């Protein structure tokens, strides 16, 4: 009994000490813990109506921010340092008041972005960050009010500080370094679609296209590099957003011999069912309605990230608008046929596996380019394969084989052409 009484006294005293603050509190323990590499977003709320709306996001610590608006469609963009978004899967799919929906993600190394779709012209009344205090987390707060289009456009024009995120500087530097070398092997650019704030299509399981295509692209790079025949350049190697124009520019600056863009498609409920891989080449007129829909969706990736391509430089605009040169289109078509023939041996192909559409990433006039839709994440059978390491390895191998065939026939054609020219000179 005495032992039990002493034990009871101990716990009573311990409770009193904790109440008096002599035991370490949760806040004190948290303060002593090392900081996470990046601030963590933990919760978000939208409140208000069609006149005034407040958007709030909670963070593990205070962050810097810059907010600005974009038109056609109306959007509010919030640029942040790199953060980790630890939010529920469907966060942002619906909004409230002036905010119809919002999305978020990594837009470049060191930088993240939140894009809010707004249903009408808005004015940013306030945009600020708060420190954690009083048991409340650090917060980002954005207050929006409704306005008219004229006022919206005047505010937009006055904001001269807006500079779209671009990887062009890094691209130029890396390309110059590449040109210094004497490596004569052809450069193959492998382009995993989407990334960062742009998730691409999302399977019913929550698996995102941006991760599927990145995993596959890494497998393809490994397979191509194993042969020792090519220099492989990736447009992204992590969950970063890369504008469509920069993907094209990356291939052109490096004088790439081939550009392969990797994607996965999906059909909405009620649009029917489809399975299998499809290979696309450039066409200003889509080969069918499905190809047109897909190209339109993929080309909207830059709009999703809050970047208006209509204000790009003339050089980039030319890349996006001009038709590919006739020779380049012929090479692209030749490679596409080789791809279908090779992939058919190991992967299920779409009933119409060879199509054309106006994808922006295929519009480099001097780089033969194709876009591969590996399958449909809306198909359970396709999704199972797309997320299978074994399937990825086999299919990447078939694409690498098509690359070998393509360059083999090009080299043979060049040699034959050179021989013909020498014969003409002898005569």
Secondary structure as UniProt FT lines:
FT   HELIX           2..20
FT   HELIX           26..32
FT   STRAND          39..48
FT   STRAND          52..59
FT   STRAND          65..70
FT   TURN            71..74
FT   STRAND          75..81
FT   STRAND          83..85
FT   TURN            89..92
FT   TURN            97..98
FT   STRAND          99..108
FT   TURN            109..110
FT   STRAND          111..118
FT   STRAND          122..130
FT   TURN            134..135
FT   STRAND          138..146
FT   HELIX           149..158
FT   TURN            160..161
FT   HELIX           168..180
FT   STRAND          187..192
FT   TURN            196..197
FT   TURN            204..205
FT   HELIX           209..227
FT   STRAND          231..234
FT   HELIX           244..253
FT   TURN            254..255
FT   STRAND          258..265
FT   TURN            269..270
FT   STRAND          277..282
FT   HELIX           289..299
FT   HELIX           301..304
FT   TURN            305..306
FT   HELIX           309..311
FT   HELIX           314..321
FT   HELIX           326..343
FT   TURN            344..346
FT   STRAND          349..357
FT   HELIX           360..362
FT   TURN            365..366
FT   STRAND          369..376
FT   TURN            377..378
FT   HELIX           380..386
FT   HELIX           389..426
//
